[in-house]
Amino acid sequence: MAYHMRLMRKEDIHQVSEISQEAFPTIWPPTNYKHELENRLAHYIVACDEEEITEEPVMIAPLEENVSRLTYKVRRLFNNSRFFNRESSRLVNQRIIGFTGFWIMAGEAHIISIAVRSSNHGQGVGGMLLISAIDLATELNAQIITLEVRVSNIVAQSLYQKYGFVQMGLRRNYYTDDREDALIMTIEDITAAVFRERFQQLKQSHSKKWGIALYHIVR
């Protein structure tokens, strides 16, 4: 599998919104990812498939009276570079297969969402995103990491427990669509030596199982 992780960018908003709508169809209003990118507390990571691309429309403006012909030629040259599909005049981006986001305040990282395209379920992407979120939170000097998960979502709970999250409480009627309760799950110290040693073992195991190189978040 040829995947890589990087920080979310403005040009990713369309794909991330698609994944979010597929994974969380009942959330209303939908998350405004443009605002999230402008929020200094928020940090988002996307997982990209290096072997697949997607295309976004590119608007090539006509020559304006106050724009020199040299400037116009430079624009056209850039639009026809290797980052663009010449025949369709569409911007070529790597296909995003999943994303995760968290807010960080006062040493605590709160994971807001982890979502993976349904076509990529069962490929280790969720684990890859969780690993990357923990790594980035550690890099940003967080000590605690927490999240909420539906009481009925046993699969997600199992993943979080595997990586050291423990149940710390219950939020009743947390989800607005059906009033389902949420479990509060937390890792109390992601900097502790015991946790770091176990976490590194889990990273190695995940990488070996799925044939994915150890995860480095591209800036």
Protein Blocks (a to p, Z undefined) as FASTA:
>chain_A
ZZddddddfklmmmmmmmmmmmmmmbccdddfklmmmpmkbccdddddfkbccddddddd
dddfklcfklmmmmmmmmmmmkbcfklopacddddfbdcddddeehiacdfbdcddfklg
onlmmmmmmmmmmmmmmmnopabdcddddfklmmlmmmmmmnopacfbdcehkbmklopa
cdddddfblkbfklmmmmmmmmmmmmmmnopacddddZZ
